[in-house]
Amino acid sequence: MDRRLVSLALLALLAAAPAAARADDLATVRTKVGAAMASAKSFVVTTTAATGFSVTMTFVAPDRYHSTLAYNGTTDVVLVGPVAYISNDLRTYRKTDAPPEVIAAQAQLRDVPVDNVLPDKSAGGKTWGQFTTTSAGPQKDQRLICTYDKKTYRINDCSNEGLSLTFSRYDDPANVVTIPAHVVGR
């Protein structure tokens, strides 16, 4: 009889232990994250690096990006399709053709590759899905761990030891990217 009680007690203990968070399968996460990001009308990404570099970028579909870069001064860049407007004084902008690598880097924020699915993560009373990604950078590939909303499959954040990207304000009507008023040259 004691043996039976011990077995039942162990069974109850195992049942009460928190189970590992369930992760979705790779194909599902790839498909749903890709579709969620492609369908976003707009969002904001705040990027910070351990080097002190920071960028706040607003995206508005289909091809408008406004980035404010802070690192030894401030640079403001507005991309509308293949045209870039660049300012170092936040008053006067130069109009130029956007380099293809800049256009590709901006577009990559909507097309984040899902390399591997990780176990779910609980933070702030919410369960987040997780995956790893590798994004090509000018110097080297960046390997990041990203979290995504389990209902919408929209990315919440991506980070590694030296870089952090936080996605926010999805489809917010206040997200606007306009062509600057004071443009000089071409």
N, CA, C and O of each residue as an XYZ file, in Angstrom:
744
protein
N       0.816     -1.197      0.000
C       0.000      0.000      0.000
C       0.853      1.252      0.000
O       0.549      2.197     -0.728
N       1.911      1.288      0.794
C       2.799      2.440      0.829
C       3.432      2.685     -0.539
O       3.590      3.825     -0.977
N       3.787      1.592     -1.197
C       4.387      1.695     -2.511
C       3.435      2.368     -3.507
O       3.848      3.172     -4.343
N       2.188      2.026     -3.395
C       1.173      2.599     -4.273
C       0.997      4.095     -4.008
O       0.853      4.872     -4.952
N       1.005      4.504     -2.756
C       0.894      5.919     -2.395
C       2.099      6.704     -2.895
O       1.964      7.824     -3.386
N       3.281      6.101     -2.764
C       4.494      6.760     -3.243
C       4.410      6.938     -4.758
O       4.763      7.998     -5.275
N       3.954      5.925     -5.464
C       3.814      6.007     -6.918
C       2.811      7.083     -7.311
O       3.053      7.854     -8.239
N       1.683      7.134     -6.601
C       0.674      8.156     -6.889
C       1.210      9.551     -6.571
O       0.945     10.505     -7.303
N       1.954      9.666     -5.492
C       2.539     10.951     -5.119
C       3.535     11.413     -6.184
O       3.554     12.588     -6.552
N       4.355     10.495     -6.675
C       5.304     10.830     -7.741
C       4.574     11.221     -9.021
O       4.967     12.169     -9.701
N       3.530     10.501     -9.340
C       2.740     10.813    -10.520
C       2.106     12.202    -10.385
O       2.112     12.976    -11.343
N       1.568     12.520     -9.228
C       0.968     13.831     -8.984
C       2.025     14.928     -9.077
O       1.764     16.002     -9.618
N       3.211     14.658     -8.553
C       4.301     15.621     -8.603
C       4.716     15.884    -10.050
O       4.928     17.033    -10.439
N       4.829     14.832    -10.836
C       5.188     14.996    -12.241
C       4.115     15.754    -13.013
O       4.427     16.567    -13.883
N       2.880     15.493    -12.700
C       1.774     16.176    -13.375
C       1.750     17.653    -13.027
O       1.364     18.478    -13.855
N       2.157     17.995    -11.813
C       2.138     19.383    -11.371
C       3.358     20.163    -11.845
O       3.335     21.393    -11.852
N       4.420     19.471    -12.241
C       5.638     20.152    -12.690
C       5.342     20.904    -13.978
O       4.600     20.416    -14.831
N       5.919     22.086    -14.119
C       5.673     22.845    -15.343
C       6.261     22.124    -16.548
O       7.416     21.699    -16.527
N       5.473     21.994    -17.571
C       5.922     21.340    -18.797
C       6.734     22.331    -19.613
O       6.533     23.542    -19.520
N       7.641     21.811    -20.403
C       8.416     22.675    -21.285
C       7.458     23.351    -22.252
O       6.479     22.752    -22.699
N       7.751     24.603    -22.566
C       6.896     25.340    -23.481
C       6.927     24.689    -24.864
O       7.981     24.257    -25.329
N       5.790     24.624    -25.501
C       5.665     23.995    -26.806
C       6.063     24.992    -27.888
O       5.645     26.150    -27.872
N       6.857     24.530    -28.802
C       7.222     25.353    -29.942
C       6.460     24.856    -31.167
O       6.184     23.663    -31.290
N       6.125     25.765    -32.063
C       5.468     25.382    -33.309
C       6.505     24.777    -34.244
O       7.707     24.915    -34.018
N       6.038     24.106    -35.294
C       6.985     23.505    -36.224
C       7.559     24.576    -37.155
O       6.947     25.623    -37.363
N       8.735     24.300    -37.706
C       9.495     25.256    -38.506
C       8.704     25.770    -39.716
O       8.658     26.978    -39.952
N       8.090     24.878    -40.474
C       7.353     25.298    -41.672
C       6.212     26.248    -41.320
O       5.981     27.232    -42.023
N       5.500     25.958    -40.236
C       4.385     26.818    -39.813
C       4.884     28.197    -39.421
O       4.323     29.209    -39.839
N       5.947     28.234    -38.610
C       6.474     29.528    -38.156
C       6.991     30.328    -39.347
O       6.710     31.523    -39.447
N       7.731     29.705    -40.242
C       8.230     30.414    -41.438
C       7.077     31.029    -42.221
O       7.108     32.209    -42.571
N       6.072     30.223    -42.490
C       4.941     30.685    -43.293
C       4.171     31.792    -42.603
O       3.872     32.819    -43.213
N       3.847     31.590    -41.330
C       3.005     32.559    -40.620
C       3.746     33.848    -40.278
O       3.151     34.923    -40.359
N       5.016     33.782    -39.900
C       5.787     35.001    -39.635
C       5.952     35.776    -40.948
O       5.781     36.995    -40.980
N       6.282     35.066    -42.021
C       6.430     35.726    -43.317
C       5.154     36.427    -43.757
O       5.198     37.569    -44.215
N       4.026     35.755    -43.624
C       2.741     36.342    -44.013
C       2.365     37.514    -43.114
O       1.849     38.522    -43.596
N       2.620     37.392    -41.813
C       2.280     38.470    -40.868
C       3.098     39.727    -41.146
O       2.569     40.837    -41.103
N       4.375     39.555    -41.427
C       5.216     40.717    -41.681
C       4.903     41.329    -43.051
O       4.924     42.551    -43.198
N       4.617     40.499    -44.042
C       4.289     41.001    -45.381
C       2.957     41.748    -45.394
O       2.767     42.666    -46.193
N       2.040     41.362    -44.518
C       0.724     42.002    -44.501
C       0.674     43.261    -43.627
O      -0.329     43.974    -43.632
N       1.727     43.535    -42.891
C       1.733     44.731    -42.031
C       1.692     45.988    -42.898
O       2.467     46.129    -43.844
N       0.787     46.887    -42.566
C       0.680     48.152    -43.292
C       1.767     49.124    -42.851
O       2.214     49.972    -43.623
N       2.185     48.983    -41.587
C       3.244     49.841    -41.063
C       3.730     49.278    -39.733
O       3.046     48.480    -39.092
N       4.911     49.703    -39.335
C       5.457     49.384    -38.024
C       6.679     50.251    -37.759
O       7.169     50.943    -38.651
N       7.160     50.205    -36.531
C       8.356     50.928    -36.124
C       9.349     49.909    -35.584
O       8.975     49.000    -34.845
N      10.623     50.065    -35.958
C      11.688     49.215    -35.435
C      12.726     50.122    -34.787
O      13.235     51.053    -35.411
N      13.030     49.835    -33.527
C      14.074     50.563    -32.825
C      15.254     49.620    -32.664
O      15.135     48.549    -32.070
N      16.393     50.035    -33.203
C      17.596     49.214    -33.170
C      18.646     49.902    -32.306
O      18.915     51.093    -32.467
N      19.232     49.144    -31.391
C      20.336     49.663    -30.588
C      21.474     48.653    -30.639
O      21.258     47.441    -30.668
N      22.688     49.184    -30.650
C      23.872     48.333    -30.682
C      24.749     48.660    -29.481
O      24.721     49.777    -28.966
N      25.516     47.689    -29.047
C      26.417     47.875    -27.908
C      27.447     48.969    -28.181
O      28.022     49.523    -27.244
N      27.682     49.282    -29.438
C      28.653     50.313    -29.820
C      28.130     51.728    -29.606
O      28.880     52.694    -29.751
N      26.839     51.861    -29.260
C      26.240     53.178    -29.066
C      25.409     53.634    -30.248
O      24.738     54.664    -30.169
N      25.440     52.900    -31.326
C      24.670     53.193    -32.531
C      23.195     52.897    -32.272
O      22.868     51.862    -31.692
N      22.300     53.792    -32.695
C      20.870     53.505    -32.586
C      20.143     54.063    -33.806
O      20.543     55.073    -34.384
N      19.068     53.379    -34.179
C      18.246     53.776    -35.320
C      16.793     53.552    -34.948
O      16.441     52.511    -34.393
N      15.952     54.524    -35.252
C      14.513     54.338    -35.161
C      13.987     54.442    -36.586
O      14.161     55.466    -37.247
N      13.347     53.381    -37.054
C      12.884     53.305    -38.426
C      11.378     53.066    -38.459
O      10.867     52.150    -37.816
N      10.680     53.902    -39.217
C       9.252     53.727    -39.439
C       9.055     53.212    -40.854
O       9.582     53.782    -41.809
N       8.302     52.142    -40.984
C       7.977     51.581    -42.296
C       6.492     51.813    -42.563
O       5.656     51.612    -41.683
N       6.171     52.242    -43.795
C       4.794     52.355    -44.251
C       4.727     51.698    -45.634
O       5.459     52.084    -46.545
N       3.855     50.714    -45.782
C       3.732     49.963    -47.032
C       3.319     50.894    -48.164
O       2.594     51.860    -47.929
N       3.756     50.629    -49.365
C       4.544     49.460    -49.725
C       6.055     49.663    -49.644
O       6.794     48.690    -49.499
N       6.531     50.915    -49.735
C       7.979     51.094    -49.878
C       8.505     52.402    -49.273
O       9.414     53.023    -49.822
N       7.935     52.806    -48.156
C       8.380     54.047    -47.505
C       9.027     53.730    -46.163
O       8.481     52.993    -45.342
N      10.216     54.314    -45.965
C      10.972     54.112    -44.738
C      11.521     55.456    -44.278
O      12.013     56.241    -45.088
N      11.436     55.715    -42.996
C      12.042     56.907    -42.408
C      12.913     56.448    -41.253
O      12.420     55.889    -40.273
N      14.218     56.690    -41.375
C      15.163     56.255    -40.348
C      15.900     57.446    -39.770
O      16.371     58.320    -40.499
N      15.993     57.469    -38.469
C      16.812     58.459    -37.775
C      17.927     57.696    -37.089
O      17.686     56.895    -36.185
N      19.169     57.957    -37.534
C      20.343     57.267    -37.022
C      21.081     58.182    -36.062
O      21.341     59.343    -36.380
N      21.417     57.669    -34.900
C      22.181     58.436    -33.924
C      23.484     57.717    -33.631
O      23.494     56.621    -33.071
N      24.585     58.352    -34.020
C      25.920     57.838    -33.725
C      26.895     58.941    -34.131
O      27.085     59.197    -35.320
N      27.490     59.569    -33.179
C      28.366     60.718    -33.466
C      27.618     61.755    -34.297
O      28.123     62.222    -35.318
N      26.433     62.107    -33.865
C      25.576     63.019    -34.606
C      24.314     62.299    -35.037
O      24.103     61.131    -34.709
N      23.484     63.005    -35.771
C      22.216     62.433    -36.217
C      22.121     62.528    -37.730
O      22.432     63.563    -38.319
N      21.692     61.453    -38.346
C      21.433     61.427    -39.779
C      19.991     60.987    -39.961
O      19.535     60.033    -39.330
N      19.283     61.687    -40.825
C      17.889     61.385    -41.111
C      17.808     60.913    -42.558
O      18.312     61.580    -43.461
N      17.172     59.763    -42.778
C      17.060     59.204    -44.126
C      15.601     58.848    -44.380
O      14.977     58.141    -43.590
N      15.070     59.341    -45.485
C      13.731     58.983    -45.934
C      13.902     58.250    -47.257
O      14.506     58.775    -48.192
N      13.371     57.041    -47.331
C      13.395     56.256    -48.567
C      11.971     56.140    -49.082
O      11.065     55.731    -48.356
N      11.785     56.503    -50.338
C      10.505     56.319    -51.001
C      10.828     55.589    -52.293
O      11.308     56.183    -53.258
N      10.556     54.290    -52.294
C      10.966     53.478    -53.437
C      12.473     53.540    -53.583
O      13.193     53.314    -52.610
N      12.974     53.845    -54.791
C      14.420     53.880    -55.017
C      15.058     55.251    -54.748
O      16.242     55.438    -55.029
N      14.302     56.201    -54.215
C      14.803     57.555    -53.979
C      15.055     57.755    -52.487
O      14.237     57.396    -51.640
N      16.220     58.342    -52.197
C      16.585     58.629    -50.801
C      16.685     60.131    -50.592
O      17.128     60.873    -51.468
N      16.266     60.554    -49.418
C      16.403     61.940    -48.980
C      17.231     61.876    -47.702
O      16.833     61.223    -46.737
N      18.382     62.549    -47.687
C      19.322     62.414    -46.577
C      19.633     63.780    -45.989
O      19.861     64.748    -46.715
N      19.638     63.843    -44.652
C      19.951     65.088    -43.961
C      20.849     64.808    -42.762
O      20.647     63.840    -42.029
N      21.843     65.671    -42.576
C      22.687     65.596    -41.381
C      22.367     66.712    -40.400
O      22.877     66.726    -39.279
N      21.520     67.650    -40.821
C      21.172     68.764    -39.934
C      19.683     68.816    -39.597
O      19.236     69.711    -38.880
N      18.921     67.860    -40.112
C      17.472     67.749    -39.887
C      16.697     68.954    -40.407
O      15.547     69.168    -40.023
N      17.329     69.747    -41.288
C      16.644     70.891    -41.885
C      16.626     70.790    -43.411
O      15.585     70.989    -44.036
N      17.771     70.483    -44.003
C      17.907     70.422    -45.445
C      18.245     68.990    -45.856
O      19.106     68.342    -45.260
N      17.552     68.518    -46.879
C      17.731     67.140    -47.348
C      18.317     67.134    -48.755
O      17.989     67.988    -49.579
N      19.187     66.166    -49.019
C      19.709     65.904    -50.349
C      18.905     64.781    -50.959
O      18.647     63.770    -50.305
N      18.508     64.946    -52.199
C      17.777     63.896    -52.909
C      18.778     63.122    -53.751
O      19.576     63.716    -54.475
N      18.738     61.787    -53.659
C      19.672     60.948    -54.397
C      19.040     59.588    -54.671
O      18.020     59.231    -54.083
N      19.660     58.846    -55.566
C      19.227     57.473    -55.773
C      19.682     56.654    -54.571
O      20.828     56.773    -54.137
N      18.806     55.837    -54.041
C      19.160     54.997    -52.890
C      20.046     53.861    -53.358
O      19.734     53.204    -54.351
N      21.156     53.616    -52.655
C      21.990     52.466    -53.021
C      21.190     51.171    -52.873
O      20.407     51.031    -51.933
N      21.382     50.223    -53.797
C      20.627     48.962    -53.748
C      20.763     48.232    -52.412
O      19.804     47.614    -51.952
N      21.940     48.294    -51.782
C      22.120     47.596    -50.501
C      21.300     48.236    -49.384
O      20.907     47.552    -48.439
N      21.038     49.535    -49.480
C      20.192     50.213    -48.483
C      18.741     49.779    -48.673
O      18.041     49.496    -47.700
N      18.295     49.729    -49.916
C      16.929     49.276    -50.200
C      16.756     47.839    -49.725
O      15.744     47.499    -49.112
N      17.750     46.996    -50.011
C      17.674     45.586    -49.595
C      17.653     45.462    -48.072
O      16.906     44.648    -47.529
N      18.464     46.260    -47.381
C      18.510     46.199    -45.911
C      17.173     46.612    -45.309
O      16.720     45.997    -44.344
N      16.543     47.626    -45.849
C      15.242     48.066    -45.344
C      14.193     46.983    -45.578
O      13.410     46.660    -44.685
N      14.188     46.428    -46.788
C      13.198     45.393    -47.127
C      13.379     44.149    -46.269
O      12.415     43.429    -46.010
N      14.611     43.888    -45.825
C      14.882     42.696    -45.024
C      14.119     42.712    -43.695
O      13.872     41.656    -43.112
N      13.749     43.894    -43.216
C      12.985     43.971    -41.974
C      11.579     43.400    -42.122
O      10.938     43.086    -41.119
N      11.095     43.260    -43.332
C       9.792     42.631    -43.575
C       9.930     41.173    -43.932
O       8.949     40.429    -43.907
N      11.130     40.756    -44.262
C      11.359     39.390    -44.725
C      12.426     38.733    -43.851
O      13.503     38.377    -44.327
N      12.112     38.580    -42.577
C      13.057     38.007    -41.621
C      13.046     36.490    -41.773
O      12.017     35.853    -41.547
N      14.195     35.900    -42.159
C      14.224     34.451    -42.335
C      14.145     33.719    -40.996
O      14.773     34.133    -40.021
N      13.386     32.648    -40.952
C      13.275     31.809    -39.757
C      14.170     30.598    -39.979
O      13.856     29.729    -40.793
N      15.293     30.541    -39.248
C      16.246     29.441    -39.411
C      15.851     28.218    -38.589
O      15.777     27.105    -39.112
N      15.602     28.431    -37.314
C      15.244     27.341    -36.390
C      14.206     27.837    -35.401
O      14.220     29.004    -35.008
N      13.310     26.956    -34.999
C      12.317     27.288    -33.986
C      12.853     26.858    -32.629
O      13.403     25.767    -32.479
N      12.684     27.724    -31.653
C      13.108     27.454    -30.280
C      11.881     27.246    -29.407
O      10.767     27.567    -29.822
N      12.066     26.714    -28.203
C      10.926     26.592    -27.283
C      10.326     27.959    -26.977
O      11.021     28.974    -27.006
N       9.038     27.973    -26.686
C       8.356     29.206    -26.314
C       9.003     29.806    -25.078
O       9.675     29.113    -24.313
N       8.792     31.107    -24.893
C       9.377     31.848    -23.775
C       8.271     32.634    -23.085
O       7.442     33.254    -23.750
N       8.255     32.611    -21.767
C       7.290     33.410    -21.011
C       7.991     34.651    -20.487
O       9.070     34.570    -19.900
N       7.366     35.794    -20.707
C       7.900     37.065    -20.218
C       6.743     38.035    -20.049
O       5.891     38.152    -20.929
N       6.713     38.723    -18.932
C       5.670     39.713    -18.685
C       4.281     39.123    -18.678
O       3.327     39.797    -19.066
N       4.137     37.871    -18.244
C       2.832     37.226    -18.180
C       2.306     36.759    -19.529
O       1.131     36.411    -19.646
N       3.152     36.748    -20.542
C       2.731     36.349    -21.886
C       3.681     35.283    -22.418
O       4.865     35.271    -22.084
N       3.154     34.399    -23.240
C       3.979     33.382    -23.878
C       4.308     33.835    -25.295
O       3.418     34.138    -26.090
N       5.589     33.875    -25.592
C       6.088     34.289    -26.903
C       6.691     33.096    -27.620
O       7.347     32.266    -26.991
N       6.484     32.994    -28.912
C       7.208     32.030    -29.709
C       8.604     32.573    -29.947
O       8.825     33.781    -29.872
N       9.553     31.681    -30.234
C      10.926     32.116    -30.480
C      11.511     31.395    -31.687
O      11.163     30.248    -31.965
N      12.395     32.073    -32.397
C      13.141     31.449    -33.481
C      14.491     32.132    -33.621
O      14.712     33.232    -33.113
N      15.387     31.451    -34.323
C      16.674     32.066    -34.632
C      16.631     32.526    -36.082
O      15.914     31.971    -36.916
N      17.421     33.555    -36.354
C      17.530     34.072    -37.711
C      18.965     34.500    -37.957
O      19.706     34.790    -37.018
N      19.342     34.538    -39.196
C      20.637     35.062    -39.600
C      20.373     36.147    -40.618
O      19.794     35.896    -41.674
N      20.803     37.358    -40.294
C      20.603     38.447    -41.243
C      21.956     38.899    -41.743
O      22.904     39.036    -40.969
N      22.040     39.127    -43.029
C      23.305     39.550    -43.619
C      23.561     41.003    -43.270
O      22.682     41.852    -43.413
N      24.755     41.278    -42.817
C      25.153     42.641    -42.504
C      26.345     43.031    -43.347
O      26.950     42.174    -43.992
N      26.701     44.318    -43.359
C      27.816     44.759    -44.189
C      29.148     44.101    -43.801
O      29.958     43.802    -44.680
N      29.387     43.872    -42.518
C      30.651     43.275    -42.101
C      30.560     41.765    -41.946
O      31.490     41.051    -42.323
N      29.466     41.270    -41.402
C      29.334     39.834    -41.149
C      27.870     39.500    -40.924
O      27.040     40.395    -40.769
N      27.558     38.233    -40.907
C      26.191     37.807    -40.628
C      25.882     38.026    -39.152
O      26.727     37.799    -38.286
N      24.669     38.466    -38.881
C      24.204     38.633    -37.510
C      23.276     37.472    -37.179
O      22.283     37.259    -37.874
N      23.580     36.735    -36.147
C      22.709     35.666    -35.677
C      21.910     36.224    -34.505
O      22.475     36.737    -33.539
N      20.601     36.116    -34.606
C      19.710     36.719    -33.616
C      18.675     35.713    -33.147
O      18.342     34.766    -33.861
N      18.170     35.925    -31.941
C      17.015     35.193    -31.436
C      15.856     36.173    -31.448
O      15.950     37.269    -30.894
N      14.764     35.773    -32.081
C      13.586     36.633    -32.201
C      12.417     36.040    -31.428
O      12.284     34.820    -31.327
N      11.570     36.909    -30.883
C      10.312     36.473    -30.299
C       9.183     36.984    -31.194
O       9.305     38.018    -31.850
N       8.074     36.226    -31.200
C       6.925     36.632    -31.995
C       5.654     36.369    -31.207
O       5.616     35.489    -30.347
N       4.617     37.133    -31.504
C       3.316     36.981    -30.878
C       2.701     35.675    -31.360
O       2.616     35.441    -32.566
N       2.276     34.836    -30.448
C       1.746     33.508    -30.792
C       0.389     33.572    -31.506
O      -0.022     32.590    -32.124
N      -0.311     34.707    -31.432
C      -1.601     34.831    -32.112
C      -1.449     35.473    -33.487
O      -2.024     34.997    -34.466
N      -0.670     36.559    -33.557
C      -0.557     37.298    -34.817
C       0.659     36.891    -35.643
O       0.708     37.159    -36.843
N       1.628     36.256    -35.022
C       2.901     35.867    -35.635
C       3.737     37.067    -36.060
O       4.651     36.926    -36.872
N       3.436     38.236    -35.525
C       4.262     39.409    -35.788
C       5.462     39.398    -34.840
O       5.355     39.006    -33.678
N       6.586     39.830    -35.357
C       7.817     39.822    -34.570
C       7.741     40.883    -33.479
O       7.304     42.009    -33.715
N       8.171     40.505    -32.290
C       8.221     41.420    -31.154
C       9.619     42.026    -31.024
O       9.767     43.245    -30.939
N      10.629     41.178    -31.011
C      12.001     41.663    -30.935
C      12.970     40.612    -31.442
O      12.633     39.433    -31.552
N      14.183     41.061    -31.751
C      15.278     40.186    -32.159
C      16.532     40.733    -31.493
O      16.738     41.946    -31.449
N      17.376     39.835    -30.969
C      18.572     40.335    -30.294
C      19.673     39.287    -30.247
O      19.441     38.091    -30.421
N      20.871     39.781    -30.005
C      22.019     38.956    -29.662
C      22.821     39.751    -28.631
O      22.318     40.736    -28.090
N      24.048     39.343    -28.355
C      24.799     40.011    -27.291
C      25.151     41.458    -27.606
O      25.450     42.212    -26.680
N      25.131     41.884    -28.865
C      25.516     43.252    -29.181
C      24.492     44.069    -29.928
O      24.743     45.231    -30.246
N      23.334     43.485    -30.219
C      22.353     44.157    -31.059
C      20.946     43.826    -30.596
O      20.659     42.690    -30.221
N      20.066     44.827    -30.623
C      18.676     44.617    -30.229
C      17.757     45.374    -31.189
O      17.956     46.561    -31.447
N      16.748     44.670    -31.716
C      15.727     45.283    -32.557
C      14.381     45.054    -31.888
O      14.026     43.918    -31.574
N      13.633     46.123    -31.671
C      12.310     46.023    -31.065
C      11.277     46.531    -32.069
O      11.344     47.673    -32.522
N      10.325     45.668    -32.408
C       9.261     46.005    -33.351
C       8.040     46.468    -32.562
O       7.680     45.859    -31.554
N       7.403     47.548    -33.020
C       6.234     48.070    -32.300
C       5.316     48.824    -33.259
O       5.624     48.994    -34.439
N       4.196     49.264    -32.728
C       3.224     50.120    -33.407
C       2.786     49.581    -34.771
O       2.693     50.325    -35.747
N       2.521     48.277    -34.817
C       2.026     47.686    -36.058
C       0.712     48.338    -36.482
O      -0.197     48.506    -35.669
N       0.620     48.703    -37.757
C      -0.599     49.247    -38.375
C      -1.151     50.476    -37.666
O      -2.349     50.747    -37.746
N      -0.307     51.215    -36.982
C      -0.712     52.442    -36.288
C      -0.906     53.545    -37.334
O       0.024     53.832    -38.088
N      -2.092     54.173    -37.400
C      -2.318     55.243    -38.382
C      -1.368     56.430    -38.191
O      -1.186     57.227    -39.112
N      -0.769     56.552    -37.024
C       0.182     57.646    -36.789
C       1.537     57.380    -37.449
O       2.369     58.284    -37.523
N       1.769     56.168    -37.926
C       3.003     55.863    -38.656
C       2.879     56.473    -40.046
O       2.107     55.995    -40.876
N       3.641     57.528    -40.291
C       3.579     58.244    -41.563
C       5.007     58.509    -42.029
O       5.873     58.863    -41.228
N       5.248     58.338    -43.318
C       6.536     58.680    -43.909
C       6.263     59.645    -45.054
O       5.642     59.280    -46.052
N       6.731     60.879    -44.902
C       6.495     61.894    -45.924
C       7.813     62.340    -46.560
O       8.879     62.248    -45.951
N       7.713     62.816    -47.774
C       8.879     63.368    -48.460
C       9.200     64.697    -47.773
O       8.308     65.520    -47.566
N      10.472     64.909    -47.420
C      10.845     66.150    -46.715
C      10.520     67.391    -47.556
O      10.493     67.333    -48.786
N      10.277     68.507    -46.873
C       9.911     69.755    -47.534
C      11.111     70.484    -48.110
O      11.006     71.053    -49.196
N      12.225     70.489    -47.438
C      13.399     71.271    -47.867
C      14.428     70.369    -48.531
O      15.362     69.891    -47.888
N      14.241     70.139    -49.844
C      15.105     69.250    -50.598
C      15.969     70.086    -51.551
O      15.470     70.979    -52.237
N      17.275     69.779    -51.579
C      18.183     70.457    -52.487
C      18.829     69.425    -53.402
O      19.077     68.290    -52.994
N      19.099     69.830    -54.652
C      19.852     69.002    -55.591
C      19.196     67.701    -55.976
O      18.112     67.336    -55.521
N      19.898     67.047    -56.816
C      19.543     65.673    -57.233
C      20.798     64.958    -57.548
O      20.763     63.786    -57.921
